[in-house]
């Protein structure tokens, strides 16, 4: 099965409908990761066929459970999940935050090559960054455990916004240590095509 067929099949299994142009850009993005990965070690996943499942489909699996006009991807790394979300939500404004200069350079190049007019790249540490606005959605895929993520990035979430953490197994212990400023809205089990491991999306709301 070709990469495009694998991606199209996975997207269909997730119940999503993507225009052909968006599918092409997702594959262009994957090719860009593979190219830079040879020098900069953006991701430990090396095979493009595995990247379709473990990166693209893993990120797209959260789409049916979220909506936002302003999105912050904390510790974006190779742009996951921020770039797939930006491609899905062309009307949303997406900010990719990473303190690693090489990764930020990759993100800027990806934004240019993919023509992502709705994406900004910020190379700063999350704990010291002072943006002009708060965000509807603050999301992270691989930053840290939940309490640390919320302590570092929770202040960047608007009063009616959502903090979302993409996790593997159900994070019982981490949820037990959540700071009082946030309450658990839900933990959504995700079935990612091509990924056998457990995946969960943790959704938190600020306490007013």
C-alpha positions as CSV (number, residue, x, y, z in Angstrom):
1,X,0.0,0.0,0.0
2,X,1.4,3.4,-0.9
3,X,1.8,6.2,1.7
4,X,-1.1,8.2,0.1
5,X,-3.4,5.1,0.2
6,X,-2.4,4.4,3.8
7,X,-3.1,8.0,4.8
8,X,-6.5,8.1,2.9
9,X,-7.6,4.8,4.5
10,X,-6.6,5.9,8.0
11,X,-8.3,9.3,7.6
12,X,-11.5,7.5,6.5
13,X,-11.3,5.1,9.5
14,X,-11.1,8.2,11.8
15,X,-14.3,9.5,10.2
16,X,-12.7,12.5,8.7
17,X,-13.1,14.0,5.3
18,X,-10.1,15.8,3.9
19,X,-9.7,17.4,0.4
20,X,-7.1,15.9,-1.9
21,X,-5.0,19.0,-1.5
22,X,-4.8,18.6,2.3
23,X,-3.9,15.0,2.0
24,X,-1.1,16.0,-0.4
25,X,0.2,18.6,2.0
26,X,0.2,16.1,4.8
27,X,2.4,13.8,2.7
28,X,4.6,16.8,1.7
29,X,5.0,17.5,5.4
30,X,6.0,13.9,6.1
31,X,8.6,14.0,3.3
32,X,10.0,17.2,4.8
33,X,10.3,15.5,8.3
34,X,12.1,12.5,6.7
35,X,14.5,14.9,4.8
36,X,15.4,16.9,7.9
37,X,15.5,13.8,10.1
38,X,18.6,12.6,8.4
39,X,20.5,15.5,9.8
40,X,18.6,16.9,12.8
41,X,17.0,13.9,14.5
42,X,13.5,15.5,14.7
43,X,11.8,12.2,15.5
44,X,12.8,8.7,16.5
45,X,10.4,7.2,13.9
46,X,12.4,6.8,10.7
47,X,10.2,4.9,8.3
48,X,7.7,7.0,6.3
49,X,5.1,4.3,6.5
50,X,5.3,4.2,10.3
51,X,5.2,8.0,10.4
52,X,1.8,8.0,8.7
53,X,0.3,6.1,11.6
54,X,2.4,7.2,14.5
55,X,2.6,10.9,13.6
56,X,-0.1,12.0,11.1
57,X,-3.0,9.7,12.1
58,X,-2.1,9.9,15.7
59,X,-2.5,13.7,15.5
60,X,-5.6,13.7,13.3
61,X,-7.3,11.3,15.8
62,X,-7.8,14.3,18.2
63,X,-9.6,16.4,15.6
64,X,-13.2,15.1,16.1
65,X,-12.9,15.9,19.9
66,X,-11.6,19.5,19.6
67,X,-12.4,22.9,18.1
68,X,-10.7,26.2,18.5
69,X,-10.0,29.5,16.8
70,X,-6.6,30.0,18.4
71,X,-4.3,27.0,19.1
72,X,-1.0,26.7,20.9
73,X,1.1,23.6,20.4
74,X,3.6,23.5,23.3
75,X,6.9,21.7,22.7
76,X,5.9,21.3,19.1
77,X,9.2,19.6,18.1
78,X,8.6,18.5,14.5
79,X,5.2,20.3,14.4
80,X,3.1,17.6,16.0
81,X,0.2,18.0,16.4
82,X,0.2,21.7,15.4
83,X,0.9,21.4,11.7
84,X,-1.7,18.6,11.1
85,X,-4.2,20.7,13.1
86,X,-3.3,23.8,11.0
87,X,-3.9,21.9,7.8
88,X,-7.3,20.6,9.1
89,X,-8.4,23.9,10.5
90,X,-7.4,26.5,7.9
91,X,-9.6,29.2,9.7
92,X,-7.8,28.7,13.0
93,X,-4.6,30.6,14.1
94,X,-2.0,28.1,15.2
95,X,1.2,28.9,17.2
96,X,4.0,26.4,17.3
97,X,6.2,26.9,20.4
98,X,9.5,25.1,20.9
99,X,12.7,26.3,22.6
100,X,15.0,24.2,20.4
101,X,16.5,26.4,17.7
102,X,17.0,23.6,15.2
103,X,13.5,22.4,15.6
104,X,12.2,26.0,15.3
105,X,14.2,26.3,12.1
106,X,12.6,23.2,10.7
107,X,9.1,24.5,11.7
108,X,9.7,27.8,9.9
109,X,10.8,26.0,6.8
110,X,7.8,23.7,7.0
111,X,5.5,26.7,7.3
112,X,7.1,28.3,4.2
113,X,7.1,25.1,2.0
114,X,3.6,24.1,3.0
115,X,2.2,27.6,2.5
116,X,0.7,27.7,6.0
117,X,-0.6,31.3,6.3
118,X,-2.3,30.5,9.6
119,X,0.8,29.4,11.5
120,X,3.3,31.3,13.7
121,X,6.5,29.8,15.0
122,X,7.9,30.9,18.4
123,X,11.3,29.8,19.7
124,X,11.1,30.4,23.4
125,X,10.7,28.5,26.7
126,X,7.1,28.0,27.6
127,X,7.7,29.1,31.3
128,X,9.0,32.5,30.3
129,X,7.1,33.3,27.1
130,X,4.7,36.2,27.4
131,X,2.2,36.2,24.4
132,X,-0.1,39.1,23.7
133,X,-3.2,36.8,23.9
134,X,-4.5,33.6,25.6
135,X,-5.5,30.6,23.5
136,X,-8.7,28.6,23.0
137,X,-6.7,25.4,22.9
138,X,-3.4,24.7,24.5
139,X,-2.2,21.2,23.4
140,X,0.9,19.1,23.8
141,X,1.8,15.7,22.5
142,X,5.1,14.8,24.2
143,X,6.0,17.7,26.5
144,X,5.9,16.2,30.1
145,X,3.6,14.7,32.6
146,X,0.2,16.3,33.1
147,X,0.9,18.3,36.3
148,X,4.1,19.8,34.9
149,X,2.4,20.6,31.6
150,X,-0.4,22.4,33.3
151,X,1.9,24.3,35.6
152,X,4.1,25.4,32.7
153,X,1.4,26.1,30.1
154,X,-1.9,26.4,31.8
155,X,-1.6,30.2,32.2
156,X,-1.7,30.5,28.4
157,X,-5.2,29.0,28.2
158,X,-8.2,31.4,28.1
159,X,-10.9,31.3,30.7
160,X,-13.2,29.3,28.4
161,X,-10.4,27.4,26.8
162,X,-9.2,23.8,26.9
163,X,-5.9,22.3,27.8
164,X,-5.4,19.1,25.9
165,X,-2.7,16.4,26.5
166,X,-2.1,13.6,24.1
167,X,-1.1,10.5,26.2
168,X,-0.5,6.8,25.9
169,X,-2.0,4.7,28.6
170,X,-4.7,6.1,30.9
171,X,-2.8,8.5,33.2
172,X,-4.3,7.7,36.6
173,X,-1.4,8.9,38.7
174,X,-0.9,12.1,36.8
175,X,-4.6,13.0,37.0
176,X,-4.5,12.5,40.8
177,X,-1.8,15.2,41.0
178,X,-3.6,17.9,38.9
179,X,-3.3,21.5,40.3
180,X,-6.5,23.0,41.7
181,X,-6.7,25.6,39.0
182,X,-7.8,23.0,36.5
183,X,-10.6,20.4,36.5
184,X,-10.8,17.2,34.4
185,X,-13.4,17.5,31.6
186,X,-12.9,14.1,30.1
187,X,-10.4,11.4,29.0
188,X,-11.1,10.3,25.5
189,X,-9.8,6.9,24.4
190,X,-8.5,7.1,20.8
191,X,-8.2,4.4,18.3
192,X,-5.5,5.3,15.9
193,X,-5.3,3.3,12.6
194,X,-2.1,1.3,12.4
195,X,-1.2,2.0,16.1
196,X,-1.6,-1.0,18.5
197,X,-0.6,0.9,21.7
198,X,-3.2,2.7,23.8
199,X,-3.8,6.4,23.2
200,X,-5.8,8.9,25.2
201,X,-6.7,12.5,24.9
202,X,-7.0,14.3,28.3
203,X,-9.2,17.4,28.3
204,X,-8.9,20.0,31.1
205,X,-10.8,23.2,31.8
206,X,-9.6,26.2,33.9
207,X,-11.5,26.6,37.1
208,X,-13.1,30.1,37.2
